[in-house]
Amino acid sequence: MSNNDYLFPSRKGGNPISRVQAYKIINAAAAKVGLNEIGTHTMRKTFGYWFYRQTKDVANFKKY
């Protein structure tokens, strides 16, 4: 992917999916594995937690 590509493009065109649509997709996937109330912010917090555990350096994300 290039830096200008969207990670989650909309099927309707070149724009990204909306925040609401991302929330619905994440919640549906979480429900299938028995988790409740998982949202986009939960995913950001989880990424930060695991990135810190692996690198012990959240300030310099771009170098990884």
Number of C-alpha atoms within 10 A of each C-alpha: 6 6 6 6 11 13 11 12 13 13 9 8 8 11 12 16 16 12 10 11 12 15 16 15 13 17 17 16 14 15 13 9 8 8 11 12 11 16 17 16 10 12 12 10 11 12 12 13 13 11 15 14 11 9 11 11 11 13 8 9 11 6 5 7
